Amino acid sequence: MDERRAPQLSAQEQRALELAAAGCTNRQIASAMSLSEATIKSYLKHAYLKLGANGRAHAVAKWLDARDNPRT
């Protein structure tokens, strides 16, 4: 499997990553998405696992790369 291929992230996981990439805190993401901070942490944790990332910055970088450079 091509490592740069985007994993199947939910719409909520993608939105949380998008806001994280914009520099938002978990609290700000939760407010923007009208969800609890615990839910946002859960979305981000699942996204990290799906992306094989070891943290927020790594996940955002991998997600942006996969999104902007799709492989077929």
C-alpha positions as a Markdown table, in Angstrom:
| # | Residue | x | y | z |
|---|---|---|---|---|
| 1 | Met | 0.0 | 0.0 | 0.0 |
| 2 | Asp | 1.3 | 3.5 | -0.9 |
| 3 | Glu | 2.2 | 5.2 | 2.4 |
| 4 | Arg | 1.0 | 8.6 | 1.0 |
| 5 | Arg | -2.4 | 7.3 | 0.2 |
| 6 | Ala | -5.0 | 9.0 | 2.5 |
| 7 | Pro | -6.5 | 6.6 | 5.1 |
| 8 | Gln | -10.3 | 6.7 | 5.5 |
| 9 | Leu | -10.8 | 9.4 | 8.0 |
| 10 | Ser | -14.3 | 10.3 | 9.0 |
| 11 | Ala | -15.6 | 13.8 | 8.1 |
| 12 | Gln | -15.4 | 14.8 | 11.8 |
| 13 | Glu | -11.8 | 13.6 | 12.0 |
| 14 | Gln | -10.9 | 15.5 | 8.9 |
| 15 | Arg | -12.6 | 18.7 | 10.2 |
| 16 | Ala | -10.8 | 18.4 | 13.5 |
| 17 | Leu | -7.5 | 18.0 | 11.7 |
| 18 | Glu | -8.3 | 21.0 | 9.4 |
| 19 | Leu | -8.9 | 23.2 | 12.5 |
| 20 | Ala | -5.8 | 21.8 | 14.2 |
| 21 | Ala | -3.8 | 22.6 | 11.1 |
| 22 | Ala | -5.1 | 26.2 | 11.3 |
| 23 | Gly | -3.6 | 26.4 | 14.8 |
| 24 | Cys | -6.8 | 25.9 | 16.9 |
| 25 | Thr | -6.6 | 24.3 | 20.3 |
| 26 | Asn | -8.8 | 21.3 | 21.2 |
| 27 | Arg | -11.1 | 23.7 | 23.1 |
| 28 | Gln | -11.4 | 26.0 | 20.0 |
| 29 | Ile | -12.1 | 23.0 | 17.8 |
| 30 | Ala | -14.7 | 21.8 | 20.2 |
| 31 | Ser | -16.4 | 25.2 | 20.1 |
| 32 | Ala | -16.3 | 25.4 | 16.3 |
| 33 | Met | -17.8 | 22.0 | 15.9 |
| 34 | Ser | -20.3 | 22.4 | 18.8 |
| 35 | Leu | -18.9 | 19.3 | 20.5 |
| 36 | Ser | -17.1 | 18.5 | 23.8 |
| 37 | Glu | -13.4 | 18.7 | 24.1 |
| 38 | Ala | -13.4 | 15.0 | 25.1 |
| 39 | Thr | -15.0 | 14.2 | 21.7 |
| 40 | Ile | -12.4 | 16.2 | 19.8 |
| 41 | Lys | -9.6 | 14.4 | 21.7 |
| 42 | Ser | -11.2 | 11.1 | 20.7 |
| 43 | Tyr | -11.5 | 12.2 | 17.0 |
| 44 | Leu | -7.9 | 13.3 | 16.9 |
| 45 | Lys | -6.7 | 10.2 | 18.7 |
| 46 | His | -8.4 | 8.0 | 16.1 |
| 47 | Ala | -7.0 | 10.2 | 13.3 |
| 48 | Tyr | -3.5 | 9.8 | 14.7 |
| 49 | Leu | -3.9 | 6.0 | 14.8 |
| 50 | Lys | -5.2 | 5.8 | 11.2 |
| 51 | Leu | -2.4 | 8.1 | 10.0 |
| 52 | Gly | 0.3 | 6.3 | 11.9 |
| 53 | Ala | 1.3 | 9.6 | 13.5 |
| 54 | Asn | 3.0 | 10.1 | 16.8 |
| 55 | Gly | 1.4 | 13.4 | 17.7 |
| 56 | Arg | -0.6 | 16.4 | 16.5 |
| 57 | Ala | 2.0 | 18.1 | 14.3 |
| 58 | His | 3.0 | 14.8 | 12.7 |
| 59 | Ala | -0.7 | 13.9 | 12.1 |
| 60 | Val | -1.5 | 17.3 | 10.5 |
| 61 | Ala | 1.6 | 17.1 | 8.3 |
| 62 | Lys | 0.7 | 13.5 | 7.1 |
| 63 | Trp | -2.9 | 14.4 | 6.5 |
| 64 | Leu | -2.1 | 17.6 | 4.6 |
| 65 | Asp | 0.4 | 15.7 | 2.4 |
| 66 | Ala | -2.0 | 12.9 | 1.7 |
| 67 | Arg | -4.8 | 15.4 | 1.0 |
| 68 | Asp | -2.8 | 17.6 | -1.2 |
| 69 | Asn | -0.9 | 14.8 | -3.1 |
| 70 | Pro | -3.5 | 12.0 | -3.6 |
| 71 | Arg | -2.2 | 8.8 | -5.0 |
| 72 | Thr | -4.4 | 6.4 | -7.0 |
